[in-house]
Amino acid sequence: MRISSFVFSKNQVAALLQPIVSLKNPKEILGFESLARPPRHLPLWNPETLFAYAARKEHLLETDLFCLRAAFHEAKLLPNLNK
């Protein structure tokens, strides 16, 4: 079974964007870290397990690219923080 057919149907993996803040000024957002979060009802719900499975099945690049697309989608929804 291909990992893409198992996990990557439309909207199965979400990207959560965690703000990276300045230590000097915690209200200043310097950037964001993207965290891949598969749905908890899937057998590969844990990101560590998901990426380990992808590596074993030689689908790591496909998994990374899918997660990057999800991260870019979420980033487009961020408000303009340069006000």
N, C-alpha and C positions, 0 to 999 in steps of 0.2 A: 504494500500500500504506500503510495506517495504521501509524504508529509503534507504537501499542499492540499491534497484532497481530504486529508484527515482534520487539519487544523485551520487551513487558510481559506475556508469559504468566506464569502463576503462578511466583513465586519466581525470576524471571530477573535482577532487579537487587537486589543486596544493599546494605544500609547498614552501613558500619563506623563505629563510634563511637570517635573519637580523643579521649582525655582532654585537657582544658585545665587545666594546673597552675599554682599560684602560683609566681612567681619567688622569693619569699622562703622558701617552704616547698614544695619540689617534691613532697612526699608529699601535699600538700593539693590535691584535685581541685576545681576551681571550676565545671566544667561539661564539656560534650562538644560536639565538632564532628561532624556527620554527613557521611560521605563516601559518595557513590553509587558502586557498583562493579558494572557489568554483567559477565557471564561472559566470559572471554577468548576463548571459541570463537565469539562473535558478531562480525559485522563492525563493530558499534558498541561494542566492548569498552572503548574509551577514553572516560571521562566527558566530556571536552571535545568529542570527536567526537559523542557521543550528544546533548549539549545543543545543539550547532551544527546537527545534523540536525533535531532537534525544532523549533528556531527557524525553519529554512528551510521545514519542512512545516507551520508554524503550530500546533504541538502542544507548545509550551513549557510552558504552564500544566498540561496533562495530565501531562507529564513531571515537572514540579516536584511535583505532588500525589502522583504515584506514589512518588517518592523520599521525600517526607515521610511517607507511610504506612509505607514500609519503615523509616524512621528511628524512628518511634513504636513500631513492632513491636519493634525491637531495644532501645529504651529501656526497654520493659516488662520485658525480660529482665535488666536490670542489677541487681546486688545492692543492697540498701539501703546507701548510703554515708554515712548520717547516724548511724552507730552511735557 
